[in-house]
């Protein structure tokens, strides 16, 4: 028996195709879910990080490439916010709508250009490595691609929220514009932090790294949907695996039966890479992915098609969480 493994170029091209498709449709669920499922397949982030030491300047070049791509998000939303900010109540709702939609198309085209350039650079970098290193190299590249995609996703989400808030903006309330700029900048900051931490050896030394932040996430699965004990336990581990992929230490408590047949659990996380707000944002993003994802595709791990899961509370993890 043997296993056919896709050539590194095929894997890179497939990821680029899916990223371009997500930009076109505005739906990044597949990419986020695929990354989350990868994190549940015993991906040893520290081992991958240790193996990258043989790459010389490769990892540094990948870091520069991805950090540059992340910066495109805040730069794009800043230009859009400045343009939309020139509109006023004197303009019709249709003018507001058309302006935002035109900006959305411009943003998509801009991000497509960023992806084309980024994947062209990455393909060249991997091609120039010795053949035995190329499979590990594409593992590293695809692992970090997720964080650039999160920035682009937040950018498009922010533009959608602007459309929903046109009546308020016409009345002079510009909170949607300020929120858009802050949300995209925050997403880029978190993504850049993780990319730099990984590329600079953080994952390889995570066990010995000092803790930057601790948090306990209190989770609740919706009641009355018949989620069994095994499925609830797998769904909790699914959450834990995503945090572990960031190099965090994770302890799980539960799940235990909650109200009307649902489940509750706690996830205590110690992060060497993220500060407390970043850790909370990451945890909420992971929960959002699970709440939105559809049933697994054929060939994916046998994980439960989840009931909606919520974070009911987040608090700094004290000694009780790690007892």
ABEGO torsion letter per residue (X at the ends): XBBBBBBAAAAAAAAAAAAAAAAAAGBAAAAAAAAAAAAAAGBBAAAAAAAAAAAEAAAAAAAAAAAAAAAAAAAAAAAAAAAAAABBAABBAAAAAAAAAAAAAAAAAAAAAAAAAAAAAAAAAAAABBAAAAAAAAAAAAAAAAAAAAAAAAAAAAAAAAAAAAAAAAAGBAAAAAAAAAAAAAAAAAAAAAAAAAAAGAAAAAAABBBABBBBBBBBBBBGAGBBAAAAAAAAAAAAAAAAAAGBBBBBBOBBBBBGGBBBBBBBBBBAABBAAAAAAAAAAAAAAAAABBBBBBGBBBBBBBBBBBBABBBBBBAAAAX
